[in-house]
Amino acid sequence: MNLWNNFLGKKDKSESTEERSPFMPKIKDPVEILFAKNFTQKGGKFLFVENTNNALDVFNKILLENNWQMEQLVCLNPELAEHFNLTPSETIPKDSAALLLTCEYMVANKGGMLICQHQIHNLTLDKLPEHLIIYADTNQFAPDVSEGMSLLKSKYFGDLPTNITTLNVKDSSKENDFLTQGNSSKNIYLILQE
């Protein structure tokens, strides 16, 4: 619950209320809070859940909110598909409304997700549906891409995955900016389970 309390701005009773000197270094937000701020500022939908039952409930509410049927969703991961009562798929049909997937790490300073072949196989980001639902847990935070890559190398020591990329949230404030046309940003729901 500490992550949730930090996100809501609840102070720990043990924290001092004394004024800090302007010459002291600024207190940095924890990576969890920094990620949540950056992710939501860009337009990502951050949904924090405490357990699997809550995750399934939130998932069903996402479907209801978007008027999506289960048949319109695709999931490439058989275990994840079973967890959310979906039929696993090897490909992504063109008429898919959304893709359910996991991520390797959530990158705090960018508010994006580090993914690889384990999530999207050999597909490029432009081949993925416009809407993504990402299921992750609270031990998948990395302060930046460099640290995320180091963690990825440690996790898959000797067998580094291919197709490593960063998935970014589509920033609705820059949607009409010609510089962002053709990029592979997506509308992302993040279901983060404690």
N, C-alpha and C positions, 0 to 999 in steps of 0.2 A: 504493500500500500504506500510505501515511501514515494515511489514514482508518481502515483496519483496525487498524493499530498503536495509534492513539489510542483506538479503541473497546475494544480488549483491555487498555488501560492500560499498554502498553509505553512506557517512557521513552526519549527520545532521549538518546544518550550525551553530547551537548553541554549538556544541561540541568544546571543547578547543583543541588546537594543542600543548599545553605545554607538555614537557617531564615529564613522571611519574618517581618517585623515585623507584629504584630497591627494596626498602624495603616496598613499598606499596603492598597490595594484588593484585594479577592479576585480571583484569577485566574478568568476565565470560561472555561467549556468552549467549544471551537469549535462552530459551528452544527451541524456533522455529528453531533457527540457529543450535544449538547443534544437534537437531534431524535430520535436513536436512543433516548436515555433516556426521553423523554416518550412516544414512540410505543410502546415495549415496556412501560412501566409501565402504560399504559392497556389493554394486551392485544393490541397489534398484533404481527404475526409478521414480524420483520425478517430478510431473507435476503440476504446480501451475496455477489455473484458477481464473478468477475474477467473473464469473457468470455461471448460469446453461447452457446457450447456448454454452459457451466455454467448459464446462465440456462434453457436448454431442459431440462437435467437436473433442476434445482430445480423447474421448472414441472411436469414429469411426476411428481415426488415429491409435490407438492401434490395433484395429481389422485389419486394412489394413496392418500395419507393420508386423503382425504375420500371415497374410493370414488366419484369423479366420472368419468363418461365424457366424451369430447370433445364428444359431441352435447349434453351438458347445459350446456356453457359457451357464452357469447355474447360477441362482440367487435364493437363498432361501427366500429372503425378498420380499414380494409382492409389497410393496410401491417402493422399489428401482428398482425392475424389471420393473414396470410401468414407472418409471422415465427415464429408459434407453431403453424402447421399447422392453423388453424381456418378455418371458413367465415365470412366477414364477414356481419353482419346489419344491417338497418336498424332493427329493433325488438327489444325484449327480451320474449321469450315468458314467460308467467307461471310456467312450470315450470322456468325456468333455475336451475341450481344456483349459478352464479357469473358475474361479469362481469369480463373482462380489459380493462384500460384503462391509459392513461398518466395523468400529472398535469402540471400546469404547474410547480408548485413545492411542495416539502416545507417546511412551516412549523415551524421549530425550537421556538419557545417553546410551541406548542400540541400538537406531535406529530401534526399533521393535514396534509392535502393541499389545495392550492388547485387547483380544476378549473373548467372552463368548457364552453361549447358544443362545443369541439373534442374533448372526451372523452365528454360525455353528451348531446350534441345539445340538444334542448329538454326533456329529461326532468327531473323533480324527483327529489331524493334518495330520497323514499319510493317511487318507481317502480323503483328499482334493486334487484337481488337482495340478499339478506342478506349474501352473501359476495362480496368483491372481491379481485382479484389485480391489483396495480398494478406496472407495469414502469417504472422510472425510472433515471436515471444520476446520478452524483455532482456534476454541475454544476447541479442543480436545487434547491439549498437556499436558503431565505430565512430570516432571523432571526425575522421576525414577519409577520403578515398585511399590515400597512402596507407593508413593504418588498416583499413578494410582489406586491402590487397595483402598486407603482411599477415593478417589473421587468416585470410583465405589460403595463403601458402602454407601456413602452419597446419590448418585444418586438413588440407589435402596433400600433405608432405609427400613428395615423390610422384604425385599424380595430379598435377595442377590441371583444373578443368579448362576447357576452351570456351569461346564465345562469352567472355567476361565483359560486362558492360554496366553502365549506370543507368537506371531507369529514373526519369524525372517526371514530376507532376506538371501537367499542362497549366501554365500560369494564365488564368483568364484575363488578367489585366494587360497582358501583352499579346492577346490573341490576334489582334488586328495589325500587329507590328510585322512588317514585311521581312524583318531579319529572322523571325521565328518560324516562318512558313517552311514547311518541309522537314522540320525537326520531328523527332520521334517521341515527344512528350505525350503523356497519357492522363486520362482522368483516373485517379487512383483512390480506392477505398483501402485503408489499412486497418485490419482487425488485429490489434495487439493484445495478446493474452499474457497475463502475469504468471 
